[in-house]
Amino acid sequence: MRFYIVHELRGLTTPDSGRMRVRASGPLGMAQAEALAGALATLPGISEVSVNPRLGSLLFFFENEDSRETALTLFVGAGGDDGPLAELGDDPTPQPGEATLTEGLMPVFQYIFVRPLLPMALRVVNSVVSAVPFLFKGVRAVLRGALNVDVLDAAAIGASLVMRDFRTVSLLTLLLGLGETLEYWTRRRSMATLTESLALNVENVWLLAEGTEISVPLAQVKEGDLVVVRDGGSIPVDGVVEDGCAVVNQSSMTGEPLGVKRTTGASVFAGTVVEEGRLVIRARHVGDGTRLRQVVKFIEESESLKAGIQGKYERLADMAVPFTFGLAALVWLLTRDFRRAASVLLVDYSCALKLATPLAVLASMREGARHGMAIKGGRYLEALNEADTVVFDKTGTLTQASPEVVEVFPAPGFDRTEVLRVMACLEEHFPHPVARAVVRKADEEGLQHAEEHAHVEYVVAHGVASSLYGKKMRVGSRHYIEHDEGVDLSALAEAIEEQTSMGRSLLFMSEDGKVAGMVSIEDPMRSEAPRVVEELRGLGFNRILMLTGDDERTARAVAARVGINEYRSQVLPTDKARIIQELTEQGCKVLMVGDGINDAPALSASHVGVAMSDGTDLAREVANVLLTHPNLEGLVNARLLGRRTLRRIHFNFVATLTLNSAFLLGGLFMFMGPGVSALLHNVTTLGVALNAMRPNLPRKALPGEESRFEHPASS
């Protein structure tokens, strides 16, 4: 076992003092953790030692350089093969799911090795004692008015007791207990894998109070507090940067592999890490209110969002129980043979059906998280499989949402430089990507565009209205300038024709009702977009549609470059949800892909909404699937994952029906006894559960690979 320094902060009380977090290469057993923490606490100059065995993490404070080096020497010695931890063993304390699995396997050992050595009387007593819990469980179900698998199990055990077949009773209770253990363990491990990487492993934080930094437990942090985070530290709250500048790794939230710069006024989120720099953060959300905790809580509760097919199979499983009882009763009436009737009772369909489907859903959600897809529930896996129409928003989805000013066209009588300067002056207050592109172009050309205008009014989805030197100024789309303001654009007709034919967006400026000029803006296409569109068409999407606020010619040019045949131009934000509703009324099952605030209603109205990681907060919240890598390639994997998950569920359903029917017939015609029937039934249940948990996607996709997608026929 090795230990690594994951965080160190110096100069707390004296220049040589500090705190350090060290993490082991694996989890620590409780005995290992206590021994290491105890040894560390006894060292001179070391204080406030805390340990997290599950994470293999230790946090401690040191007074000077000597105590720091002494502590590091202890870790070097403890990590060796002959270190003090080696005597305690390498196996960490079992986690709840693992402990249950170990305890569940103990009866197998006892049945194989201990039971044969017991006298017959003790075997009988042991069989009856083991059967009592299952009998009570069945009785409780009957008293509740439920006719489920618990009643079926109790009836099978009861029939074996009546026949005095205590060997079969022991085998049944063994297999049923083992089945429950495996179900609990597989479910818990699947859920733990989903949430483990999102855990916020912070115990204490530094607060800035009256100019002094103090260390307090994370639980004591309140909204409005100033939290200080330095190099290597995890940000423990959602908030806004009040002071400082740092590079923050946001991969846990957005999937971005590179750190992003965060300065005063920027938002930061719990679970992200400061790679370089120092931030003072005003806490907005703490504890369960942070976005990270909401994601974890959502995943933990994700089984409530069951796929329709999951509910369907669970209903079928419940319906199979009365059928099994009826068949067993019929066999007993015709043969008066308890053994044959018991053989029928011991084979049921519900165990495998109820276990395999939710496991397949959980495993696929876990796999999606590894491949850059946060799927917010099992029902959306089914929706990904069923969708037959894709609707793309253009800006920020098919394009990179980083538009650039390509050219500036002044109208006759106006100066090019002045047109760009005034447009930047009016646009600098607005966060829209097009506005930022104009301001950036002016800055690149060294133009001063200090605020010289009167009050600026932002006309949503149209443009900007203001006045400058007593003149009425308007900046906006062609529709706004030409139709709403009545400005004649014929002076720029030739330039408009040329630029729109190239698929560029145009932004116009007018002065006192006359056109002053325009800029042409190009939003670079996502390089993977044409390939993704082609792949999606091959994966069964009958219609692929693009929505954009650009004019018809620009929309046509962009759609042609991407490979989309159907598009809607000059679409206002309020129109997007209406278009989705129209498609739904036509019988389409729509997968909507968007990234902006104005896409949120459409994402919500669609059969399944997909948002980009670099989209707005609202779009990410509303979407059913979040692509955590900033590219479109995850759409193909999402579709494949949905299709293969449903295919596997269907296969498990057919395999369960086929095999259990064969076992039932074998018991009915006495080809196999009750014990063999029970064994084969449980083996089948375990088999379909393991099949449900197999990966659907061969490996984690690498952005930019030309052959990263499989042809649908090979899936």
Buried (B, 14 or more C-beta within 10 A) or exposed (E): BEBEEBBBBBEBEEEBBBBBBBBBEEBBBBBBBBBBBEBBEEBEBBEEBEBBBBBBBBBBBBBBBEBBEBBBEBBEEBBEEEBBBBEBEEEBBBBEBBEBBEEBBEBBEBBEEEBEEEEEEEBBEBBBEBBEEBBEBBBEBBEEEBBBBBBBBBBBBBBBBEBEBBBBBBBBBBBBBBBBBBBBBBBBBBBBBBBEEBBBBBBBBBBBEEEEBEBBEBEEBEBEBBBBBBBBBBBBBBBBBBBBBBBBBBBBBBBBEEBBEBEEEBEBBBBBBBBBBBBBBBBBBBBEBBBBBBBBEBBEEBBEBBBEBBEBBBEBBBEBBEEBBEBBEEBBEEEEEBBBBBBBBBBBBBBBBBBBBBBBBBBBBBBBBBBBBBBBBBBBBBBBBBBBBBBBBBBBBBBBBEBBBBBBBBBEEBEBEEBBBBBBBBBBBBEBBBBBBBBBBBEEBEBEBEEEBEEBEBBEBBBBBBBBEEBEBBBBBBBBBBEBBEBEBEBBEEBBEEBBEEBBBBBBBBBEEEBBBBBBBBBEBBEBBBBBBBBBBEBEBEBBBBBBBBBEBBBBBBBEEBBBEEBBBBBEBEBBBBBBBEBBEEEBBBBBBBBBBBBBBBBBBBBBBBBBBBBBEBBBEBBBBBBBBBBBBBBBBBBBBBBBBBBBBEBBBEBBBEBBEBBBBBBBEEEBBBBBBBBBBBEBBBBBBEBBBEBBBEEEBEBEEEEBBBEBEEB
